[in-house]
Amino acid sequence: MLGVHYASRPDVFYAANWLCFTLSVGALVGFFVYRAWRSAFSWFVWLPSGVLLLHRIVIEPRSVLFGAAGNPLAYFFSAGCKEISLAPLYISVRCSDQFQYSLPFYAAIGFSFGAWLSYLHLRLTLSQPKDK
């Protein structure tokens, strides 16, 4: 699952597995932010980035409007991108699009999920009777 053969290069390892990292960091931040502010708006953080991603999918030249439906979805929704390097600074167009549009969406989904988990955790712990 994780690209173990890329373990010696942190930049390539992260880029190849950024879905896992982005979702988990977003969920962790969302969990603690909800515990601090307890706002139900944090459950819907994913909406602006989701609308931006959907807009980009529709206007993409290989979009669902002008081509096969699988191509733009696979273009934006992948677990990582291997066409990136820090040694000679290089990032492909596909990785750049994923970095600009997909990663914020993944982070926002993780944030909202973490906030929802924090809500459930607080609700379960506050509903428990306290021992005297």
Secondary structure, DSSP 8 states (H G I E B T S, - for coil): ---GGGTT-HHHHHHHTHHHHHHHHHHHHHHHHHHHH--GGGGGTHHHHHHHHHHHHHHSTT-TTTS-THHHHHHH--S---SEETTTTEE-HHHHHIIIIIHHHHHHHHHHHHHHHHHHHHHHHHHS----
